Amino acid sequence: MVDPMATENSRTPAPSGELAGRRAVVTGGSRGIGAAIARDLLDAGAHVVISARGEAPDAPPGAAFVPADLSTRDGVRHFADTARELLGGVDIIVNNAGGCRSFQSVLELENDWQYTMDINFLAAVRLNAALVPVMREHGGVVVHVSSIATVAAYPNLLHYAAAKSALETYSKGLSAELAPDGIRVVSVCLGNVETPASKTARTRIVELHGGDADDLTGQWAAEIPLGRLGDPRDIADAVRFLVSPRASWITGSNIVIDGGKTASLC
Ligand SMILES: NC(=O)c1ccc[n+]([C@@H]2O[C@H](COP(=O)([O-])OP(=O)(O)OC[C@H]3O[C@@H](n4cnc5c(N)ncnc54)[C@H](OP(=O)(O)O)[C@@H]3O)[C@@H](O)[C@H]2O)c1
């Protein structure tokens, strides 16, 4: 039996102020999962700078917003420099910006491979290269937001899956390189989470391949053992824990958060 209030009822409050004074950057913090993460870090006492290309009407109050296109080298450099200046240093990097904007056979995706790699993989590589050196003196935490598209063969998502797979491999390797500096590096591997992007994806998939968006939502939920799509707060709770001192022995891990979906795949 599915409890429709599960996301409300199952939450236990995290220690308040556990991130007091920590300085965090959250890419793609203007909506969806990134906004939920930024909100949680602020609640925990962190100073937060977020980025996105467009406006940020749903950005959490209290976060400083830096407009930047992180699919470009210049955009990442601008964001890194501005965030460092605003925060006076960096303790937490959440590489969340990403997504998939085309849902066709990879054989038709000649033009989208580069953008997909840029925003889902190279944006994190470039941002870490700019900001991790700032952390080296005092330690810190780097989070990469990945997808269960890396785990199973999902049709029409291979470019996105490949980019996220690169991100996960890079995340694991970076953890070994940075452990001696007291910097932890983790990735979170997400299943279907209800966000503006997932709504857009359903619309695009129906446009391209037919069907009904509501049916598709039901189908996605039915494939999840816990019976519902994720809520951005499910992810934010986990990230808040992972960047906190409570997770001080966790590094190099790829944490699957998917309502049990990949565990049920055979
Ligand atoms: N939702 C899911 O089911 C799901 C599942 C697995 C993994 N994920 C991953 O979770 C992360 C967040 O997804 P979401 O569903 O919350 O997406 P979303 O609702 O579309 O939000 C994406 C955020 O990233 C920003 N962004 C996108 N492209 C950007 C660019 N080129 N430069 C700078 N900022 C950019 C967006 O702002 P602008 O558009 O204004 O730039 C927005 O703030 C992504 O990495 C995604 O791959 C999501």
The ligand as a Gaussian input file, in Angstrom:
#p B3LYP/6-31G(d) Opt

LIG

0 1
 N       14.533000      14.806000     -12.318000
 C       14.969000      13.556000     -12.466000
 O       14.169000      12.596000     -12.575000
 C       16.444000      13.265000     -12.481000
 C       16.837000      11.916000     -12.495000
 C       18.199000      11.622000     -12.493000
 C       19.136000      12.629000     -12.462000
 N       18.715000      13.930000     -12.466000
 C       19.752000      14.972000     -12.464000
 O       19.476000      15.888000     -11.418000
 C       19.970000      17.183000     -11.788000
 C       18.863000      18.224000     -11.613000
 O       17.763000      17.831000     -12.419000
 P       16.316000      18.505000     -12.276000
 O       15.344000      17.442000     -12.635000
 O       16.188000      19.241000     -10.993000
 O       16.395000      19.529000     -13.516000
 P       15.671000      20.969000     -13.757000
 O       14.389000      21.012000     -13.044000
 O       15.680000      21.175000     -15.237000
 O       16.725000      21.965000     -13.126000
 C       17.994000      22.042000     -13.718000
 C       18.754000      23.201000     -13.145000
 O       20.024000      23.276000     -13.843000
 C       20.120000      24.539000     -14.501000
 N       20.826000      24.365000     -15.762000
 C       20.478000      23.578000     -16.809000
 N       21.331000      23.734000     -17.822000
 C       22.243000      24.662000     -17.415000
 C       23.363000      25.272000     -18.026000
 N       23.737000      24.988000     -19.294000
 N       24.076000      26.178000     -17.312000
 C       23.711000      26.498000     -16.044000
 N       22.653000      25.956000     -15.426000
 C       21.940000      25.055000     -16.102000
 C       18.661000      24.981000     -14.707000
 O       18.507000      26.392000     -14.892000
 P       18.469000      27.069000     -16.371000
 O       17.688000      26.162000     -17.274000
 O       17.842000      28.419000     -16.161000
 O       19.895000      27.186000     -16.789000
 C       18.068000      24.542000     -13.383000
 O       18.418000      25.421000     -12.353000
 C       20.491000      17.050000     -13.223000
 O       21.875000      16.849000     -13.217000
 C       19.788000      15.802000     -13.728000
 O       20.507000      15.165000     -14.756000
 C       17.405000      14.276000     -12.471000

